[in-house]
Amino acid sequence: MLDPYKIREDFPILERKVNNNPLIYFDNAATSQKPRQVIEAIKSFYENHNANVHRAVHTLSQEASELYENAHEEVARFINASGMEETIFVRGTTEAINLVAYSQGLHNLKENDEVIVTLMEHHSNIVPWEILSKIAGFNIKYVDVNNDGTINYESFEGAISKKTKIVCVSHVSNVTGVVNDVRRIAKTAHEYGSLVLVDGAQSVPHLPVNVKDLDADFLAFSGHKMLGPTGIGVLYGRREILEEMEPFQGGGEMIRAVEFSSKTRRCSITWNDLPWKFEAGTPNVCGGVGLTEAVKYLKKVGMENVKEHEEALTKYAMSKMRECCKKVKIYGPQTPTAKCGIVPFGVDGVSSHDIALFLDNYGIMVRSGFHCAQPLHEVFRLNSSARASFYIYNTCEEIDRFIEILKEIEQF
Ligand SMILES: Cc1ncc(COP(=O)(O)O)c(C=O)c1O
């Protein structure tokens, strides 16, 4: 098991006080805090190696290019991709999903085609498909979610057909922490000849994720939720699919040649190799450097340990909330099995924003609202929820303090 007290020493922000109380950060599903190693790697990059990549022959550009390419290799190894050709750097999960939606929507999806999306998706795995369906004319079929927050697999099996071209599913729900059986979904989807896009925003930071085991065609995730900086994320794609796919954005970096013909007075363009074909413009080099350190940090801790630690915290929090609080309701699954470190909850008669504001007075940060998943809240018939989400530096002691304040809220 990991030692959260030892880990905390690496996170400078955890030393600060908020409203005269020690900071308790339970909003990790929104973004994680950053260890000193990541902060220092970013500082060192700007102090020693800053240059644009792949454009100049000088020393700094060579160094920056090597760091940026290494970042792709490091991430590829972390998720067991076949190589850096399969790891495209983007701004985050949202941009990764938009890349697939625009590329597939504009070039491969047609009227009468269908895309399957589950009702537990984050808005970033719903909105791009709704936008593209209006342009390309394909239909979207939504898969039901059970009252306990798990996917209704019968609904999925009823929705899939030969018309299905892409199945979009989150690996882990950002509201309930439910872990979906992606392998099962991918097996069925592939039998029907459909591609599978997995939103890994809440799984890659918290579980060992192996793209070959998942059998996903695409996996999207964000660096900032896994100890890395904001503005850097990853789209994994199966090499043979990426090779066939049209680029999402055009510009420098993503082309090998742009040749003007004086005869046709048009340019003919040859795409660059993978992954650069999908990385138009000057990339977030420094973000890649920060993400490399984040991945190294997580590997050192061990992803199995991360998973176990979060499961233990979730189990502890859920049992304490039940034991000590009379007016607190936990939403989603009632047992912490097959669930990451996320606990959505409410307090009878108190709005989720008031819960979050009350906790904030005591230095405890939780999220309130829809968490960008309004359809799932509609399934639960909730106007909003509060959400505590844990990571490697959280402790049972912090949960005890959280429970104390929840008890005060019950009197509110
Ligand atoms: C499941 C899920 N998908 C997608 C996103 C969007 O991530 P980003 O804002 O980093 O693009 C989030 C962020 O909370 C998420 O939890």
The ligand as an ORCA input file, in Angstrom:
! r2SCAN-3c Opt
* xyz 0 1
  C     -15.244     11.636    -17.538
  C     -14.738     12.953    -18.044
  N     -14.650     13.148    -19.353
  C     -14.177     14.291    -19.870
  C     -13.768     15.317    -19.069
  C     -13.241     16.572    -19.699
  O     -11.892     16.716    -19.400
  P     -11.112     18.035    -19.825
  O     -11.910     19.185    -19.260
  O      -9.789     17.881    -19.165
  O     -11.033     18.081    -21.289
  C     -13.854     15.169    -17.681
  C     -13.471     16.274    -16.795
  O     -13.952     16.410    -15.698
  C     -14.333     13.953    -17.154
  O     -14.418     13.738    -15.850
*
